[in-house]
Amino acid sequence: MTDRIKEFRERREKLNAKILKRGNVNVKRFFGVDTAAYREGALDAKTKELLGLAASTVLRCDDCITYHLIRCAEEGVTDAEMDETMTVALVVGGSITIPHLRRAYDLWDELHQEK
């Protein structure tokens, strides 16, 4: 695991714990819905992660893009599947998403260097 990915995971886990420690029931429920949405169902987890990646790219959320790229790598997404997903995101989101695509491809390459 690269330092950047390790740091992202540690920071995300630490901040999520900080939020959940406050005991806000609505936040806990939302986190639960988020977790449940990505479980296997009519769509497999890999497809759901690709959907999350496309949506996160369109919304231009680098933390979400990073999270979904990590999960996509864990789910065995191929380069071709990633390319098609990012093409859809670019078409839907427009040229404003290009900086996010650049960072996504950079991280994707980093994730594959680990293997």
Phi, psi and omega in degrees: 000129180288161180300319182298318180290318178299314179297319178300311182298315181296316180295317180298313180298316180297315181289323176297318178298320179298316180295311184293331180298333181291342173079018178291113185299318182294320177294316178300319179296317180297316177301321178295318178296318179301313180298314183295325183298333183263002176286156176306140177199223175300328173255143177284164184299323180299313179297318180296322178294322176295321176297317177298321178296315179297313180297318181295325178291315178299321180280351176062046178254101184298322177298317180292319177301313179301311181302311183291327175296317177300312180296321178299317177298318179296327181274000176082025178299137179273166176301319181297319178294320178295316180300315181293322178297316181290331175295316177299315180300319179294317180296316181287317186272338180083184187296340179297341180276351185304316177301326179288324174298317179303311181294324179296314180294325177297314179292321179302315177299319179297318179297324180282338176291335179291331187283000000 
